[in-house]
Amino acid sequence: MPKMILSQLAPGMTLANDLTTAEGRLLLPRGAMLTEAHIRTCRVWGVVEADIQGDENESNDRFTSFDQIHPEVLEACKILAAQRFVLNNAQRPVVRELARLYVLRQARGFAPEQARWMVAACQHDDTVDIFAPPPTSETGISPEAVVRQEMELASLPAIFFQITESLNNPRSSASYVAEVISKDVALSARLLKMVNTPFYGFPSRIDTLSRAVTIVGTNQLTNLALGVSIIAAFDGVPEEFFTLKEFWLHSVTCGIVARLLAGRAGLDGDEKFFVAGLLHDIGRLVMLKNHLKASIEVLRPAKVGRRGLVDVERAVWGCTHADIGGRMLKSWRLPAFLEVLVQHHHTPMEASMPMEAAVVHAADFVTHGLGIGSSGASLVPELDMRAWKRLGLSEADLPEIVRQAERQADDVMAAFFPDEA
């Protein structure tokens, strides 16, 4: 077995022996595949070399089928295989066969106690099975069909449609909007709580909806009310990949960052950018709610892989959660501004309003980069530098934006979810 010094180690290499520190602390078990994070850990612990598997056979104990392998060892080796082959199409026969041979080889000399340690200590998604039968669920997802089904099953509160009507009516007055919103006591309380947070920074307390509408603005508060009312419609969505609170924390923070970026870029309509950020991933909730199996088939491989979730969606579904979200907002008759920004938050330069779409795109990048909340993606999405340059901002703007966003996120979440504060 070749012994390699730290500078020679590379992701994808497989350990031939347990990797330990000078003090004997076990860092990784034999058979583990090295990643960049593992190599960084070696530097931190002062590990200078490692035994890497070569071509020579260390044991005559060859396995020819999975039935011959200890169940715990088999589970651990399958996990290694899922990680190793994650960038390949697991439904291709050649990939599946090579993965099978990989497991049979890795299982040699792999003790059950090592397998138990690896499964317990190493981060992995043990629901990914590269040897599972080919998926039989939906392929070629149609955004229009998804939206049509959601509309048929829609459980949006009646107040949502009343607010939408007032927003689309040019004759709506501030007093009329306040009257409509006041019909929903819980919504009214959340809006008043929010406009009194540092998110707005008003010097004196605002204690009535009519005053809130007057100060914040009719369209701005109406947009905000729409965003808040939508949140309740997705209670009960499966939480295998993220909790709803994590999802809305990500979304709220994205909205806050979008509002801050828009202000720095000199764009009007802070509230519209906040609501666009709040709803940017709504298509993912729609899919989880009505097409769970199809959602799992993109969320699981993206969770352990090295591809962006939106790229996996496009490859498997033929569309993305952004496409579905944009059409969903259109069906709800929300302003075209929100529809465009949600649909193009991953493709801002293709939008009819690229400058505005760039705001939500950059906000999503920043929020993922901070690791605040979760929307199912394990990787930070790629930033379109054309969009960033169009905003006219620099990296020097980020520390203050991040500071404000972190401070405001807790206040806004407490306003949106008062029962969990």
Secondary structure, DSSP 8 states (H G I E B T S, - for coil): --EEEGGG--TT-BBSS-EE-TT--EEE-TT-B--HHHHHHHHHHT--EEEB--SS---S---SSGGGS-HHHHHHHHHHHHHHTTTS-TTSHHHHHHHHHHHHHHTTT--HHHHHHHHHHS---TT--TTS----S--S--HHHHHHHHHHH----HHHHHHHHHHH-TT--HHHHHHHHTTSHHHHHHHHHHHTSTTT--SS---SHHHHHHHH-HHHHHHHHHHHHHHGGGTT---SS--HHHHHHHHHHHHHHHHHHHHHTT-S-HHHHHHHHHHTTHHHHHHHHH-HHHHHHHHHHHHHSSS-HHHHHHHHHSS-HHHHHHHHHHHTT--HHHHHHHHTSS-GGGSSSHHHHHHHHHHHHHHHHHT-S-SS--S-----HHHHHHHT--GGGHHHHHHHHHHHHHHHHHHH-GGG-
